[in-house]
Amino acid sequence: MVRSPGDALADTRLITRIFTDERVEAWRDRYFWVNAVTAIIALASFLLFHGELLPAGWEPFIAVFQALCLLVLIGETLGVFVMARRLLEGARQAPADSAALVFGVFMGVGLFVASHWVGGLLDENTTFLAFAYLTQAGLLAFVALRLLRVLSFVTRLVQSPLHVFLGSFATLILIGTLLLMLPGAQAPGANVPFIDCLFTATSATCVTGLVVVDTGTAWTRFGQLVIITLVQMGGLGIMTFAAFFGVAFGRGMGLKGAAAVGEVLNLDLIGRVGRVTVWILGITVVSELVGVIGLYGHWVDAEGKPLPAGEQLYYSVFHSISAFCNAGFALYSDSMIRFVGNWPVVLHISWLVIIGGLGFVVVMECATYRWWALPMFRRLPVFRRRVKNQPIPRMSLQSKIILTMTGALLVVGAVGFLALEWNYTLAGLPWDEKLAACLFQSMAARTAGFNNVDTAQVGTAAQFWTILLMIVGGSPGSVAGGIKTTTFFVMVISVVATFRGRPTEAFKRRIPDELIKKSLVMLVLAITFICTATLLLTVTEAQGAAGREQGFEAILFEAASAFCTVGLSTGITSELSTPGRIIIILCMYIGRIGPLTLVLAIGRRAARNFEYPEERIMIG
């Protein structure tokens, strides 16, 4: 058999890649202890200093030391590129490190351009402070990526990826709690107890947004950075925990792990984990960066005056991350009420929430959709030659359902809120502010957590309308909570199909019976958990201020908001008793991991070799 030149070239490339992998792996093994010791010392210095356990006079020395630690950690990545001998191959070997390095360089150049040396947008103190924060952010990023190597090793020891996910999520909450208990994380005189630190860490990690203390006044800048870091890690961790474990260091995740994550994302990840991870990171970074640019300059103080440049940047970064992750944490005690008529803030927060709630798979598909190959564009001379031999593009059923439901729920939610609150919280607002408030509340009710009207003053009918929107939530494979838009869609069309006596169909496609069963289980579990939490809260809060003053509606609203990881509240969160706060903590945790746990658990069920006889019963 004669081998073609193409086969010989392919063999050469395969052998080259094998040798490259061996060189990179050997380099990482030699650098392992340097990484480990540097990461531990750097993290300890960061926490001890910002936790105010080290003297303030050590700040210059700590900054220099952390910069040196960052260079040492980056040394492994640079060594990988040297061993790979090609830029693209190095990026393939260390995608997460490469993305973090590129983002850090990009941010550094941006700060340099905006500094007092060049652009003059930032004064001298703000410039040095911004570079210090960037150095510390880079240090934490590379330390986190090194810790992922440990998690990747753990996944190989634990048989079930479900256990790894639950354990890593609980560990992140515990670490966040301990960090928030440090003296440097709490504002002078705040004295936040352990249960409130645990509540805040759980709310941030589960991207919920419920708070028992004011985020802007109870926590220092360090405490706020801990919270927003938990938000970012919790939001990304929902979709990418297994992918990160496998590809952060170019080691792959195996067929079993890829299949498990693929089932969650409704995507075939076999052989595509790295590409999907890069897409997720890219969408996150680009969206949040555009959000920062759009929100910059719109933040004001208590008197309505614009904040200084440094504070503008900090507020923009904080709220951009919080919005994209659908967390709802705000640095204002009234959330976004003061911006009810500020359309730039309303629109930028809203599109960040919507993109984050669509799901990365949908955003990927929309970004790569070849709209120019549609029949209506094929007739145009500019596209005719280019798309002549290309097939007509097709969007997946999941993306069609998600886009349709997102638009429909946004409009229906806004119209419902406008009708129900016309004579209440919207009574004194002009038309443009009414429209902004309704659109914002409709968006926020689907797991965003922000509010630009006082939720405590909203009428009972609008509160119940909001509860329904909260239960539906966002879309699968996103940072949003709830039962998900696809689940709600499948249940509705299943009911319609039953009345019509036809199979369950949508967009000329038939929905499998297995998905209908899973949707029903999702809905029943969600309602069961919310009802159980509400019942327990009515018992624990019967003698407290939350139960006496607010009543059953507020407790039901709180339970639904916690389980669906929304973050809206009628104001009873800070009035909950300790048992009540523990119940809400469990609601947030179970609500965040519940759907994913269910999918993984169903996927791990062992099939039986027999079936019992069928027998009908009466229903209805």
Secondary structure as GFF3:
##gff-version 3
##sequence-region A 1 620
A	DSSP	alpha_helix	5	50	.	.	.	ID=ss1
A	DSSP	three_ten_helix	56	58	.	.	.	ID=ss2
A	DSSP	alpha_helix	59	84	.	.	.	ID=ss3
A	DSSP	alpha_helix	87	93	.	.	.	ID=ss4
A	DSSP	alpha_helix	95	114	.	.	.	ID=ss5
A	DSSP	alpha_helix	124	157	.	.	.	ID=ss6
A	DSSP	alpha_helix	161	180	.	.	.	ID=ss7
A	DSSP	three_ten_helix	183	185	.	.	.	ID=ss8
A	DSSP	alpha_helix	194	205	.	.	.	ID=ss9
A	DSSP	alpha_helix	215	218	.	.	.	ID=ss10
A	DSSP	alpha_helix	221	247	.	.	.	ID=ss11
A	DSSP	alpha_helix	254	265	.	.	.	ID=ss12
A	DSSP	alpha_helix	273	295	.	.	.	ID=ss13
A	DSSP	alpha_helix	309	324	.	.	.	ID=ss14
A	DSSP	three_ten_helix	337	339	.	.	.	ID=ss15
A	DSSP	alpha_helix	343	358	.	.	.	ID=ss16
A	DSSP	alpha_helix	360	367	.	.	.	ID=ss17
A	DSSP	three_ten_helix	371	373	.	.	.	ID=ss18
A	DSSP	alpha_helix	375	378	.	.	.	ID=ss19
A	DSSP	alpha_helix	381	384	.	.	.	ID=ss20
A	DSSP	alpha_helix	397	420	.	.	.	ID=ss21
A	DSSP	alpha_helix	431	444	.	.	.	ID=ss22
A	DSSP	three_ten_helix	455	457	.	.	.	ID=ss23
A	DSSP	alpha_helix	460	472	.	.	.	ID=ss24
A	DSSP	alpha_helix	485	500	.	.	.	ID=ss25
A	DSSP	beta_strand	505	506	.	.	.	ID=ss26
A	DSSP	beta_strand	509	510	.	.	.	ID=ss27
A	DSSP	alpha_helix	513	540	.	.	.	ID=ss28
A	DSSP	alpha_helix	545	545	.	.	.	ID=ss29
A	DSSP	pi_helix	546	550	.	.	.	ID=ss30
A	DSSP	alpha_helix	552	563	.	.	.	ID=ss31
A	DSSP	three_ten_helix	573	575	.	.	.	ID=ss32
A	DSSP	alpha_helix	578	603	.	.	.	ID=ss33
###
